[in-house]
Amino acid sequence: MLKKGRRGSKLKKLTALIITDLQNDFMPSGALPIKEGEAIIPIVLQIAPLFSHIYTTQDWHPNNHVSFAINHGKRPGEIIEIHGKSQILWPVHCVQETLGADLIPRLQRIAIEKKIYKGENPLIDSYSAFFDNEKKKSTGLNEYLKKRGIQKLFFSGFATDFCILYSIKDAIDQGFIAYVIRDACRAMNKELLDETKALVAMENYGAVIILSREISSYL
């Protein structure tokens, strides 16, 4: 029988922190700034040492990406139909190999095990850390996690009402136990109460909504 300390260490290895899209273009001076996005940086840096496995995701779009308003002669925020589904149009952001697509510099302090890139297909948008929005292609994260026996995923980053929401649903669908670290996330909030609606939707789907100070209780 494992002693408590060793057992806790073993269980910790089955958990992972997913830092979602903490990229320059979502910062205040970026192409698609998220309000108060910079406020989560100290929290993410503080909680990172609690985890044995840390993964990051990055939007990694080509210039001709379907979600860019300019590629349709439209304005950001407009909604069009692509492949029979609604597509929100965004400003050009997180273009591959640009400074805007890079992770924020302060994440260099964290031991990141693997970086996951999404949104590379110019024809399909991709919010989730696991699959594109049409479930046609996997990012490889699901397979990577399961190969290592990881069971619990703790999500932080951007945006609560888009990439976090989609990632949480896919994580649960793939059999993971999923946690949203509420104060380590920020929402796009295109409409009033989008963040609240997203948190309720994730909780109803089976996610556990927690605060950063509560993490140790769930490891």
N, C-alpha and C positions, 0 to 999 in steps of 0.2 A: 504493500500500500504506500502511495506517495505521501510524503510529508506535505503539509499545507503550502509551504513556500515553493517546493518543486512542482506541486500540482498547479499552483497559480501561474508559475512560469510556463508550464506546458500549455495551459489554456490560453495564455496571452499570445502564444505563437499561432493560435487558430483565429486571431482577430487581425483586422487590417483597417487602416485609415485611408479613405479615398479623398484626396484633395482635388476638387472639381474646378477646372478652368480658372485657376488663380493666375490669370494672364494680364500682361500690360494693357491690352486694349480694353479691359473691363475696369481699369483703374480710372481715377478722376480725369486724367489727361488723355485717356485712350479714346479710340474710335467709337466704343459703345460702353460708356461709363455706367457702372451700377452704383446707385446712391448708397453712400456710406460703405462701399465695398472695402475700402482700406481699413475699416474698423475691425474686420475679422482677422487681419494679419497677425496681431499679437496673440490672439486666441489660438490660431492654428500653430504658431510657433511654440506656444506653451503646452499644448496637448500632444504634439508630435512625439516626444520622448516616451509617452505611455504605450506606444505601439511598436511591435517587432517588425511589422510590415507596413510600408507606406507607398501608395501609388498615386500618381497624378494623372489627370486627363487634360488634354488640350484640344480646343478647336483648331483645326489644321486645314483651312480652306484654300482651294485654288482660286485664282482671280475671277474665274468664270462661274463661281458657285451659284447655284439656283436660288439661294436665299438672299442674295445681294440685290437690293432694290434697283441699283443702277443698271443691272444687267437686263432689266425688264422695262426700263424707261419709267420707273415708278418711284415713289417716295418711301423712305423707311416708315414702317408702321402699317402700310397698306397690306391687304390680304388678297392673294390670288389663288387660283386653283391649279395644282400641279399633280398629274397622275390621278386625278379624281379626288384629291384631298386638299384641304386648305393649307396654304403656305404663308406664314408671316414673313414679310420682307424686312431685312435688316440693313443697316449701313455696312459698307465693306469693313470687315474686321477679321483679326486673327488669320491673316493670309500667310501661307506657308513660307518659312524662312525669313520672316520679317520680325522686327523688334516687337511689334504689337502682339505677335503670336507667342512670344517667349513667356515662360513662367516669370513671375515677378522675381527680382534679384534676391530678395530676402529668403526665398525658398532654398537657396544654395546652402543655408545652414542645416537643412534637413537631409537625412539619409534616405533618399528616394530610391526604392528598389526597382521600380519600373515606371516608364512614362507611356501612357495610352493616348494615341492620336485618333481623332474622330472628325467626321465632316470632310473627308478627303475626296469623296465621290462628288463631282460637280453637279450631278443630276439629282441627288437625294440629300436632304438635310439630315442632321444627326445630332440629337440632344443627349441621348443616353451614353453612359460609359461602356455599355455592352453591345449595342446594335444601332444601325442607322434607323431612321424613323419608319422605314418600310420593312424592317427586319430581314433585309436581303443579305446583309453582311455583318459578321461579328467583328468586333475590335480585337478579339482574342483574350479579353480580360476574364471572361467566364471560365475558359479552359485553363488559363494560367492559375487562377485562384483555386480551382478544384484540384488541379495537379498537386498543389501544395497543402491541401487539406484545410484551407481557410474556410471558416463557417460564418463568422460574424463580420459585418462590414459597417463601418462608421463613416458617414458622409459629411463633408464640409465643403464650402466654396460657393460657386455661382452656377446658375441662379436657382433659388429655391423653387420658383414656379415654372422652370423649364428643365434644365439639365439635371438638377437634383431629383425633381419629380419623376422624370422619365427613367433615370438610373435606378431609383428606388423600386419602381414597379418591375423593372427587368430583373433586378437583384432578387426580389421576392419570387418572381416567376421561375427563376433558376435555382431556387431552394435555399438561398442565403437568408440569414437573420439580419435585418437591415435597421440601422439606427440613423436618425437625422439629428445632428448636433445643431440645434436651432440657432444658438448665438454665434456659431461659427459658419453660418450661411447668410446670404443676402439675396433678396428677390429682385427681379426686374420691375415688377409692379407696374405693368403697362396699364392695368385697370385697378381701381380701388379694391382693396382686400384680396388681390391675387395671391399674396403670400399666405394669408390666413386660409384661403380656399385650398391652396396646395398642401399645406400642413394637414388640414382635415382630410383631404383626399389620400395622402400618404398613410396617415394613421388608420383610416378605414380600410386601406389595402393590406395593412398588417405591419407597417413600420412602427418603430418605437421612437417617439419624439423626446429628446433629452436636452439638457444643458451641459456645457463643457465641464462644469464642476461635478457632474454626476457620472462621468465616464467610468471612473474606477469601480463603481458599483456594478457595472455591466460587463466588465472585462472577465 
